[in-house]
Amino acid sequence: MSANSYAAAVTFDNRSQEYSVHHVDFLNAPLVDLPKTRSGDFVAFMDDLFRSYIEHVKVVNQNTVLGRVIATRLSTIQGACDALMQSLRNLVAGDRSAAYADLDMALTILGPHFNALCPSGDMSVFVNPMYRFRPIDATKTFERKDLFHIPFELQAIIKEMRYSVTGLPCLYLGGSTHVCWKELGQPDINTISVSRYAAVPNTNLKVLNFGHRMPVLAAYAHTEPNRFLTANSENAFMAAQVACWPLVAICSIRVPDRTKNERPEYLMPQLILEWITKTRAFHGVRFFSTHYTEYIDNPKTYMNYVFPASAITPQDYCANLKSLFELTEPKTWAQAKALPISLAGISRPIYKIKGVVDTSLETEFGVAEDGLLTLPLDTFSP
C-alpha cells in the first residue's frame, strides 16, 4: 500500500518531501478499521495487512504532537508484527509451544504499550452493566447458577470458539442485551433467559481491553484537538493503541464462512486466552463483537467479555469467578420487558446510530435492560 492510497487524506510534508497523513485521518483510514473479513489464506491475509499497516505508520504527518508520537512507535510495531506472524505460522504448523513463546515475545516488545490496554486500578465500575443469555429449557426454571459458566462436571461439552478452548469453562458476558443476542446467532428473542451481571467492586478486577476501535479514537481526536497539543497522557494512550493495533487486529478477523469447521481466525485469540490462564496477569478480555456491519455509537453496546475459570474443581463453578461477579435472578425475555422501570436506577447506554436514537432497539432491548437494572444482584450457592 502506498501513501497515494489515501489521496483524500494526505498533505505534502516539506520536511521529508513525502506525502503524509494527518493523525485523525490516520486513525480514521479504512485500513485500520476493525473487524475485517478474510479473503484467501489467513496467514497471507494477515501478512499483507501488517505490511500495509507498517506503511501506513510511515506516512503519518509529524507536524503534530500526536503524529510525532505515533511515528516513534514504528520500530515497536514492526517488531510486534514480526513476532505475531511467527506465532501464527507456528500455530498453523502445529507447534503451539513455539507459538506461545513468539506471542510472549510480541507482548514483551509492546511492553508499556501493552500495559495501557488494561487501565490501572479496579475496572469493576468500568465494565458494568453486563448481561448473559441462555436458551430457555422447558424442563426447568433457571436459577442464578444456571446463568453462570458451564459447570466443571459438564466441561466435556465445551467446544472451541474465538476465545474458548475445548474443555475450559469460561464466563461469557455482553455489554448489552443486543450484543448477547447477536453472539447467539439472533435467535427468537422469546426463547431466551437473561440475567444482568455486575462486577463486585474493590476486587482489583483486571481486564485486557481489546475494545478500542480506531474510528472511535479518530472521532475523539477530531472533536477534542486541544487534548493532544502537548506530550501528555492522552497522546501516550493513543500511541499505545496504535502500537497494539496488530495484536488487536489478529484477534478481530471475521470468519468468512461459518459453515466450515476450519477457523484459523480463532487461533490467536485462543492463544491469548491460554496466556491469560498461565500468567494470571488478567482476569479476562474485553473485545468488540465481529457480528456488526454498522456499529452503535456507544461502544459499551457491542462489547463482549470472556473470563476463564481459574480455580478448577471436579464439579460446580469457579470460586474465583464467583467472588468477582454478582447477577440477578434469571428472567424470560417477556418478564424482563414487563419489569417496572425506575428513573432513579443505574444508567445504561442509549441505542443510537450516528447520533440518532434507534427506536426499534430501544423498544426491544432498551426496555428490557431498564427493567433488569432495577433487580437486585447477588451471588449464588454452591
N, C-alpha and C positions, 0 to 999 in steps of 0.2 A: 504494500500500500504506500503510495506517495503522498506528499503534502497536498498535491493537486486534488486528491480525493475529497478534500474539504474546502473547495474553492469558495463556497459561500461563507466560510467561517475563518478565513485566513487574512493576514495582513502582511505587508512587506517589512521585514526587520532589517533596518540599515546596518545594525551592528554585525550581523552574521551574513548578510546578503542572501538570506534564505527566507522562504515563506514560513510563517509561524501562526499558531493558533492561540487565540485568547483563552485564558484559563476557563472561562464559562463555556465557551464553545468546545473546548477540550472535554469537559465533563459531560456535555450535552450531545456529543457526537454519537451517531448510530452505532459505531463500532463498540463503544463501551457500555451500551445499554444491555442489561441482562433481564431475564434469561435469553438464551439463544437456542435455536433448533439445529441440531447437527445435520450436515449433509455429507454422505460418503463415510470413509473410515474415520473413527473417532480420534485416534492418535494423530492422524494427518490433519484433521479439522482443528484440534487444539494447538498443534504446532503452528499452523497458519495463523490462527487467532492470536497467539502470543507474539509471533513475529510482527504482525500488524500493530499490535498494541505497543511494542517497543518503538516502532517507527513513529507512532502517534505521540509518544512521550518526547521523542527527539525534536518534534516541531512545536512544542508548547512555547508560547511567547514569553520571554523572560523580562519584559518591561514592567511586569507587575510582581509584587512580592510573592503572591501565590504561584505565579508562573515560575519564578526562580526556585522556589522551594520544591515544586514538582520536578523540575529539571534535575535537581541534585539527587533525586531518587533513582535515576536511570540505572546506575550500576547495580543497585539493590534489586530492582525489578528484573534486570537481565539474569542475575544470579538465581533469583527465586523461580523464574520461568524455566531455566535450565534444570534445576533440581526437581521441579514439579513434573516436567516432561520425562525425566529419567525415572521418576517414581511411577508415572503412568505406564511407561514402556515395561518396567519390571512387573507391574500388576498384570498387564496383558500377557506377559511371558510366564506368569505363574510364580514368580519369585517374590512372595509377599514380604519376606524378611528384608530383602534389599530395598523394596519399595517403601517400607516403613522407615528405613534409615535415610532414604532420599527425602521423604516427607519431613522428617525431623531436621534434616539439613536445610530445607526450604524455610521452615519455621525459625531456625536459628539465624538464617540470612535476614529474614524480615525483622527479627529482633524486636526493638521497641515499637515498631510499626504494628507488629502482630499484637503486642500488648494493648494497643489502642483499640483493638476490636472488642475488648472487654473493659468497659469503664471501671475505674477504681470504686471500691465501696460496694455496698449491698444493692443488688439490682432488683430486689423484690418489688419495689414500688414501680419501677420502670416497666416491668412486663405485664402488670395487671391492667385489665381483666383478661383472663384466658378461658377457653371453653374446650369441651371434649364431647364428641358424638359417639354413639354406638347404636347399631340397628336394634330395633325392638325385638325381644324374644317373647313370643306369645305364651311360653310355658312358665314365665316367672316375672315377678316385679323387681326391677333393679334396685339395689341399694348402692350406697356410695362406693363400696369396694368394686362393684361391677363396672364402674366407670373409671377405674384406675387402670394400671397396666395389666397385661395378661399375666395371671399368677404363675409362679415358678413351676407348679406341677403340670402346667399346660404349655411349657415353653417349646415343646416339640412342634407345635403348630405354627410357630413364628417363622415367617418367610422373609426373604430379602426385600428391602425397599431402599429408597435413596439413602436414608440414614438409619439403616437397620441391617443387622446380620442375623443369619439363621440361629435361632435358639436363645437370643439375648432379649429379654423383656425390656421395653422402653416405654416411657410415658410420653405420648404424643399429644400436644395441645395446639390450639389455634388462637390467634389474636382476635378472632371474631367468629361468630357462628357461620358466617358466609364462607370463610376460608375452610372451616371444618367440612361444610357441605361440598365445597369444590374438591377437597382432598379425598373425600369418599366416593367421588365419581358422580356427584349431583344426583343422589337417589331421591325417590319420592320423600319429600321432607316430612310427611306424616308417618313415616316408618322408622323414625329415629328417636332415641332418648338423648338428652343433653344435660350436662352439668356445667356450672361455672366454676372456674378454678381461681385461686389467688395464692401467690407465694407468701409464705409466712414471713413477716418482717424480722429483721435483725438476725438472719441466718447466714449472712455473708454469701448469698447466692451469687454464683459467678457463671455467666452465660457468654459463650463465644458468639459474638454478634456478626453474622454474615448478612444482616438485614438491610444494609445501606445500598440503595441503588443510585448510580451516578446521576441520572436526570433529576432526582430529588435534591442531590447535593448541588447541582448546577443551578437549580431554581433558588436555593438558599444563597449561593454566592452572588447571583444576579440581583436578588431583592435586598440583600444586606451587604453591599460592597464595602461599606466603612469598617466592617469587622475584619477585613483582610488587608488593611493598609500597612500593618506592621508585622514583624516576625513574632507572632503570638500563638497561643494555644489553638485558635481557630485554624490558622494556616497549617499547624502541625497535625491537627486532626485530619484535614483534607489530604495532606500529603500521605498520611498513613493509609487512608482509604485508597489512594492512587497506587501506593506501593503494594497493598494487599489485594488489589483487584484480580491479579491472576489466580490467587488462591480461591477467591470467591467465585470467579468465573468457571474454573474447572469443576466446581461443585454445583453449578447452576445451569447445566445444559439440559434442555428438554429431551425426553425420549421421543424420537420421531415416529416410531411405530410400536404402540403399546400391546399389539397382538403378538409380538415376538418376545421370546424369553430372554434373549441376549440383550443386556442393558449396560453397556460399558460406561454410560453416564453415571452409574451408581458406584463405580469403583473407588473414586477418590473420596466422596462423602463417607463411604463405609470405612475407609482407612482413617479419615479424620475421627470418626466415632471410636475406632479402635484406639487411636492415640489418646483420646479423652479418657477411655476406660482404663488405660495403662498408667497415664501420668496423673490422673485426678486433678489436673490443672483447672478444669472447668466442670460444672455440674451438667452442662448441656450446650446445645447450639440453637441459636435463633437464625432463621433463614426465610427468605421470601418464597412464596409459592410460585411454581412454574406453570400453574394452570390458569393464568390470566392472559388474555390478549390485550386488554386495557385495564390498567391498574386504577383502583380507587385512590383518591387524593391522600387520605391518611394512611401511612404505611402500616400502622398497627392492624388495619383490617385485613391485610394479606400476609401476615407473619405466621410462620409455623415455629414450633418449639419441640425439641426432642431431648429427653433426659433419660440416659441409660441407667438401668439398675446397677447398683454398685455393691450392695450387701446381699450376696446371693445365698439363698437357703433352699432346702428341698421343696418347700411349698410356701404358699401365701405370697406376700408382697415385700418389696424392698423397704426396709425400715428407714434407710437414709432418705429416700424419696418421700415417704410418708411424713417425715419430720419437716420437709421443705414446703409442702403444699396442703392447702385445705380446699374443700369443694362443697358444693351444695348437694342436696338430695336430688337424684335424677328426676327429670320431668319429661313427659312426652312433649312433642312439639306443640300440640294443641294446648296442653296445660301451661307451657311456657308463655304462649301468646295471650293466654287468658289471665295471667297473673296481674294483680293490681300494680300500678306504676307509682312510684314515689318521686316527686320532683326533687326531693332532698337526697336522693340516692347517689351512688357513685357515678361519675361522668363516664361516658363512653365516646368513641369516635363516631361521628356522623358520616353516613354513606354519601359522599359527594364525588362526582367525577367532573374534573375541570371546573371546580368551583360551584357546580350545580347539584343540589340535593337530588339523589336518585330516589324518587318516591316509592318505587316498587321494592327496592332493597330495604328502605326504611320501614315500609309497611309489613314486610315479611320478616326480615331479620332484626331490624332495629327494635321493633315492638317486643320480640321475644327476649332480646338482650336487656331491654329496660325492665322487663318482669324478672328475669334471672338475677339482675343486680339488686333486687330487694330481698332475696332469700339469704338466710344465714349460712355461714361457712363453718365447716368443722372437719376434723379428721375422722377416721373410722377404725374399727377393730375387726379382725385381729391386726 
